[in-house]
């Protein structure tokens, strides 16, 4: 979307939002076939003071 010379900031924002909305209608996300956090690696037990995401 390289129309910075022709459109103002507000117009670009409107165009971007419209195209995003259009894409959502044309290509919807397929529903998940697994629970959202189920594929994360789980932490059993950790020493105090360690970061759980490491």
C-alpha positions as CSV (number, residue, x, y, z in Angstrom):
1,X,0.0,0.0,0.0
2,X,2.4,2.7,-1.2
3,X,0.0,5.6,-1.6
4,X,1.6,8.0,0.8
5,X,2.0,10.7,-1.8
6,X,-1.7,10.7,-2.9
7,X,-3.6,10.1,0.4
8,X,-3.5,11.9,3.7
9,X,-2.8,9.9,6.9
10,X,-6.5,9.7,7.8
11,X,-7.4,8.5,4.3
12,X,-4.7,5.9,4.4
13,X,-6.0,4.7,7.8
14,X,-9.5,4.4,6.4
15,X,-8.3,2.5,3.3
16,X,-6.2,0.1,5.5
17,X,-9.2,-0.6,7.8
18,X,-11.5,-1.2,4.8
19,X,-9.0,-3.7,3.2
20,X,-8.5,-5.5,6.5
21,X,-12.3,-5.8,6.9
22,X,-12.7,-7.0,3.3
23,X,-9.9,-9.7,3.9
24,X,-11.6,-10.9,7.0
25,X,-14.8,-11.6,5.0
26,X,-13.0,-13.2,2.0
27,X,-10.6,-15.3,4.0
28,X,-11.9,-16.2,7.4
29,X,-9.7,-18.0,9.9
30,X,-10.4,-21.7,10.0
31,X,-11.5,-22.9,13.5
32,X,-8.8,-24.5,15.6
33,X,-8.9,-28.3,16.0
34,X,-7.1,-28.1,19.4
35,X,-7.4,-26.1,22.6
36,X,-5.5,-22.8,22.6
37,X,-2.8,-23.4,25.1
38,X,-2.5,-27.1,24.8
39,X,0.6,-27.2,22.5
40,X,2.7,-25.0,24.9
41,X,5.5,-26.8,26.7
42,X,4.4,-27.2,30.3
43,X,6.7,-26.5,33.3
44,X,6.4,-29.1,36.0
45,X,8.4,-27.6,38.9
46,X,11.1,-25.0,38.9
47,X,13.5,-23.4,41.4
48,X,12.3,-20.1,42.9
49,X,13.5,-17.1,41.1
50,X,13.7,-18.7,37.7
51,X,11.7,-17.3,34.8
52,X,9.0,-19.7,33.7
53,X,9.5,-18.7,30.0
54,X,13.0,-19.4,29.2
